[in-house]
């Protein structure tokens, strides 16, 4: 019964309960946001292990700082912390590259949709790989706006709060990032679908 009640509460009510020491309320916040934070970190970093570390660090920082959060949306704040943690991981990786646990090229192996035929499945994998590769070539500031908007579907206001930049900067970065992605994807399997979705 308590779990169902917590699931129906909005973030601000859960945050208030968590401030008073309700661990179930904090667990509900984690459950509500962990998947989208993981997806964002995975798209920025490219490796599942690093993305999982970012999510764990984000919620550790959130737990410690819950009493200090005032007048902010928890979702935007969590994304801001996750982006900062992702940048920390990127800096560490540049200094000390690690061997990935994925396939020999470091790509995340994704299973094809069984409803697709073999040719469509192969094309879908090629598109995913091309978009992932192009996304990882972007500067982290541009990669972050594309992931937050197109993968996590944050509003411009949430993106502005998460990135700590004005909404106009968010919009211009997103426009430039999409242009850079379109240019990087020309001639790849992903080019037709990407151009149609972001024209």
SULFEN-V74247 format. One line per field, one symbol per residue. burial: # if it has 9 or more other C-alpha atoms within 8 Angstrom, else .. Layout:
burial = ???
This chain:
burial = .....#....#..##.###..#.###.###..##..###########..###.##.###.##...#.......##########.###.##.##........##..###...#...#....############.###.#...########.##.#.#.#####....#..##.##.###.###..#...###..##....
